[in-house]
Amino acid sequence: MIRTLAITRDHQVTVNMPLEQLDLNDYAWVWADFNQPTEEESRLLDTYFHFHPLAIEDCLHVLQRPKLDYYENLQFLVLHALNPATLEAEEVDLFLGQNFLVSFHHGRLEEVDEAWDRLLKHAHERTIWARGPVAAAYTVMDKLVDHYFPSLFSIEDELAELENRGGQESVEELMNQVFDLRSRLLKLRRTVVPMRDLLYRVINSQHVQRTGEHTAYFTDIYDHLLKLTDMIEADREMTADLRDSYISLNSNRMNQIMKTLTVITTVFMPLTLIAGIYGMNFAHMPELQWRYGYGAVLLLMFVLGGCMVAWFVKRGWFK
C-alpha cells in the first residue's frame, strides 16, 4: 500500500492521491509512504522516483545497519524500529530530497502511523511540522526513538522486581532470569547504539538540508538516544552485579554443604578405622574374647567422635 501526503505552497493538504497523478513540481513537498508494498509498488522507487539502484537494493534486502548515504540531490537513511514483543529491529528506509520524503517499510509500524497522523494534523499550519520533508523525517525518527523507551522501562521494572524477591527463589532460577534480562538488554543495545551513531552523523552532516531550528530537533533525538544508551549500560552493570552476587551466594552455599560433609566424613574416619580393625575377625585377636569388648569399643568410638565434634566447635567450624 502506498499513501501520499502532499502540501501545496499555500499550505493546503492533499491526501492519498495516486502517485501516477502526482506531479512533484506542483507541490511544496510530498511524503509518500510505502507501507508493506507489493513487488509492483516497489518498482515505483525506480520508475517514478528514479532513485539510485544501490539505495533501492538496500530497501529490498533487509536488514541493513542504520546508516546515511549521499546521492545526487538525495539522502538515503536506514533507520530501525523496535518490535516490542521480540526486541528485534525492523527496518525503515527514508529517501530525503529537496521537496519529497519517501518512507519504505516491509511491515506495518505504529511509529510511522503516529508520525503520519501528527504531520497530517499540523500540515496546514505554518509551523516546524509543515516546513518541508526534513521535518517529516524528524517526526518519523522521533517516533521511532520514543518507542524504544517502553521496552527499556519494562526491563528495568523486571530488574527492580528481581532485586526485591532475590531471596525467594532458587539461585538457578534467579540466574536464568538475570541472563534473560542481559540478553534482552543486548538486543536493545544493538538497536540503540547504531541509531545514536546515525543521529550524530545527521547532526554533523553538511549534506542534509535543514535549518538551525531543525538541527535543534535532531539534537533532541540524539540526546534521547544518549540517555537510552546510558540507561542500558547502567542496567547491564546492575545485572552483572546481580549475577556476581548470585554466584557468590551459590558458592557460599556450596561451601557450607562441603564443610558439613567434611565434618561428617572426618568424624567417621577414625570410627570406620576402628570398626574395620575389629571387623577382620582373626582367630587370635585377644580383644575378641573379652566379655566387655563390644561395649568398650562402642564407648571408645562415642568418646572419640564427641571429642572431635567438640574440637571442631572450638575451632569455629560451625560458625
C-alpha positions in Angstrom: 0.0 0.0 0.0 1.2 3.5 -0.9 -0.2 6.6 0.8 0.7 10.1 -0.1 0.5 13.4 1.7 1.1 16.5 -0.5 1.5 20.0 0.8 0.8 22.9 -1.6 2.7 26.2 -1.5 -0.2 27.8 0.3 -0.3 25.0 2.9 -3.2 23.1 1.6 -3.2 19.4 2.1 -3.9 16.6 -0.4 -4.0 13.1 0.9 -3.7 9.7 -0.8 -3.5 10.9 -4.4 -2.1 8.1 -6.6 1.5 8.6 -7.5 0.7 8.4 -11.2 -1.4 11.5 -10.8 1.0 13.3 -8.5 3.4 15.8 -10.0 6.1 16.8 -7.5 6.6 20.2 -9.2 3.0 21.2 -8.4 3.5 20.9 -4.6 5.8 22.5 -2.0 6.7 19.0 -0.8 5.3 15.4 -0.7 5.6 12.5 1.6 5.0 9.1 0.1 4.8 6.2 2.5 5.4 2.6 1.1 3.6 0.5 3.7 4.0 -3.2 3.1 4.4 -2.5 -0.7 3.8 -5.2 -3.3 6.5 -6.0 -5.8 4.8 -3.8 -8.4 4.6 -0.9 -6.0 8.2 -1.3 -5.0 9.2 -0.9 -8.7 7.9 2.7 -8.4 11.1 3.6 -6.5 12.8 3.2 -9.8 10.2 4.0 -12.5 8.6 7.0 -10.7 11.3 8.4 -8.4 14.3 7.2 -10.3 16.3 6.5 -7.1 19.8 5.1 -7.3 19.9 1.3 -7.8 22.1 0.8 -4.7 19.6 2.6 -2.5 16.7 0.5 -3.9 18.7 -2.6 -3.4 19.2 -1.7 0.3 15.5 -1.2 0.6 14.6 -4.6 -0.8 17.3 -6.6 1.1 16.8 -6.2 4.8 18.3 -6.0 7.4 20.8 -3.1 6.9 22.7 -1.4 9.7 21.4 2.2 10.4 23.3 4.4 8.0 23.2 7.6 6.0 24.2 7.6 2.3 24.5 10.5 -0.1 23.4 10.5 -3.7 22.8 13.4 -6.1 20.2 15.7 -4.5 19.2 12.8 -2.2 20.0 11.5 1.2 19.2 7.8 2.0 18.7 6.8 5.6 18.3 3.4 7.1 16.5 3.5 10.5 15.5 0.8 12.9 12.2 0.4 14.6 11.9 -1.9 17.6 9.5 -4.8 17.8 8.3 -4.6 21.4 7.4 -8.3 21.6 10.8 -9.7 20.3 13.0 -6.6 20.7 14.2 -7.3 17.2 14.9 -4.4 14.8 12.6 -3.7 11.9 14.0 -1.6 9.1 12.6 1.7 8.0 14.2 3.4 4.9 13.9 7.1 4.1 14.7 8.9 0.9 15.0 12.6 1.7 15.1 15.1 -1.2 14.6 18.8 -1.7 10.8 18.5 -2.0 9.9 15.0 -1.0 10.2 12.3 1.6 9.7 8.6 0.7 9.5 6.1 3.6 9.7 2.4 2.9 9.0 -0.4 5.3 8.0 -4.1 4.8 5.7 -4.3 7.8 3.1 -2.0 9.4 4.7 0.2 12.0 2.8 2.1 14.7 5.5 4.6 14.9 5.2 5.6 11.2 1.4 5.8 11.6 1.8 8.1 14.6 4.2 10.3 12.6 1.8 10.4 9.7 -1.1 11.4 11.9 0.9 14.1 13.7 2.1 15.6 10.5 -1.3 15.5 8.9 -2.8 17.3 11.9 -0.3 20.2 11.7 0.5 20.2 7.9 -1.8 23.1 7.2 -0.1 25.2 9.9 2.9 27.3 9.3 4.9 25.5 12.0 8.0 23.4 12.1 5.9 20.3 11.1 5.0 22.0 7.7 8.5 23.2 6.8 9.4 20.6 4.3 10.4 16.9 4.2 13.2 17.3 6.7 10.5 18.0 9.4 8.7 14.9 8.3 11.9 12.8 8.5 12.5 14.2 12.0 8.9 13.2 13.0 9.5 9.6 11.9 12.8 9.4 13.7 11.4 10.9 16.9 8.5 8.4 17.0 10.9 5.5 16.4 13.1 6.6 19.3 10.2 7.3 21.6 9.0 3.7 21.2 12.4 2.4 22.5 11.7 3.7 26.0 8.7 1.5 27.0 10.7 -1.7 26.2 13.6 -0.5 28.4 11.3 0.7 31.2 9.7 -2.8 31.2 13.1 -4.4 31.6 14.0 -2.0 34.4 10.8 -2.9 36.2 11.6 -6.6 36.0 15.1 -5.9 37.2 13.8 -4.0 40.2 11.3 -6.8 41.0 14.1 -9.3 40.7 16.2 -7.4 43.3 13.2 -7.3 45.7 12.5 -11.0 45.6 16.0 -12.2 45.3 15.8 -14.5 48.3 12.5 -16.2 47.5 13.7 -18.3 44.6 16.5 -20.8 43.9 19.8 -19.4 42.6 19.3 -21.3 39.4 16.0 -19.6 38.7 17.4 -16.2 39.6 20.4 -16.7 37.3 18.2 -17.7 34.4 16.2 -14.5 34.8 19.3 -12.4 35.0 20.8 -13.9 31.9 17.4 -13.4 30.1 17.4 -9.7 31.1 21.0 -9.3 29.9 20.1 -10.9 26.6 17.2 -8.5 26.1 19.4 -5.6 27.0 21.9 -6.7 24.4 19.2 -6.7 21.8 18.2 -3.2 22.7 21.8 -2.1 22.6 22.2 -3.5 19.1 19.4 -1.2 18.0 20.0 1.9 20.1 23.8 2.4 19.6 23.8 2.3 15.8 20.9 4.7 15.8 22.8 7.0 18.1 25.8 7.0 15.8 23.5 7.7 12.8 21.9 10.7 14.5 25.4 12.0 15.3 26.1 11.9 11.6 22.9 13.6 10.7 23.6 16.4 13.1 27.1 17.0 11.8 26.4 16.3 8.1 26.7 19.2 5.7 24.7 17.3 3.1 21.3 17.0 4.9 19.2 20.0 4.1 18.0 21.6 7.3 17.8 24.9 9.2 19.3 25.6 12.6 15.8 25.0 14.1 15.8 21.6 12.5 19.2 20.9 13.9 17.9 21.6 17.4 15.2 19.0 17.0 17.6 16.3 15.6 19.9 17.1 18.6 16.9 16.4 20.9 16.6 12.9 19.4 20.3 12.4 19.8 20.0 13.3 23.5 17.3 10.8 23.9 19.5 8.1 22.3 22.3 9.1 24.6 20.0 8.7 27.6 18.9 5.3 26.4 22.5 4.2 25.9 23.4 5.3 29.5 20.3 3.5 30.9 21.1 0.3 29.0 24.7 0.3 30.2 23.6 1.0 33.8 21.1 -1.9 33.6 23.8 -4.2 32.2 26.1 -3.3 35.1 23.3 -4.0 37.5 22.6 -7.4 36.0 26.4 -8.1 36.2 26.4 -7.2 39.9 23.3 -9.4 40.5 25.0 -12.3 38.6 28.2 -11.9 40.7 26.1 -11.8 43.9 24.2 -14.9 42.9 27.4 -16.7 42.0 28.9 -15.7 45.4 25.8 -16.8 47.2 25.8 -20.1 45.4 29.5 -20.6 46.2 28.8 -19.8 49.8 26.0 -22.4 50.0 28.2 -24.9 48.3 31.0 -24.2 50.8 28.5 -24.7 53.7 27.4 -28.1 52.2 31.0 -29.2 51.7 32.0 -28.1 55.2 29.1 -30.1 56.7 30.1 -33.2 54.6 33.7 -32.8 55.5 32.9 -32.7 59.3 30.8 -35.8 59.0 33.4 -37.6 57.0 36.2 -36.6 59.3 34.3 -37.7 62.4 33.6 -41.1 60.9 37.0 -41.8 59.5 38.6 -43.0 62.8 35.4 -44.7 63.8 35.5 -46.6 60.5 39.1 -47.5 61.1 38.3 -49.0 64.5 35.3 -50.9 63.1 37.4 -52.1 60.2 40.1 -53.4 62.5 37.7 -55.3 64.7 35.8 -56.5 61.8 38.7 -58.5 60.4 37.7 -61.5 62.7 41.2 -63.0 63.1 41.1 -66.0 65.4 44.0 -64.8 67.6 42.8 -61.2 68.2 42.8 -61.0 72.1 40.0 -58.4 72.3 37.6 -60.7 70.5 37.3 -62.9 73.6 36.9 -60.1 76.1 33.4 -60.0 77.6 33.1 -56.2 77.7 35.0 -55.6 74.4 31.9 -54.7 72.4 30.7 -52.1 74.8 34.2 -50.7 75.4 34.8 -50.3 71.6 31.4 -48.5 71.2 32.2 -46.3 74.2 35.6 -45.5 72.6 34.0 -44.6 69.3 31.4 -42.4 71.0 34.0 -40.6 73.1 36.3 -40.2 70.1 33.5 -38.8 67.9 32.4 -36.4 70.7 35.9 -35.1 71.3 36.3 -34.4 67.6 33.0 -32.6 67.3 33.9 -30.5 70.4 37.3 -29.7 68.9 35.6 -28.6 65.6 33.2 -26.4 67.5 36.1 -24.8 69.4 37.9 -24.1 66.1 34.8 -22.3 64.8 33.9 -24.7 62.0 30.2 -24.4 62.7 30.1 -20.6 62.7 
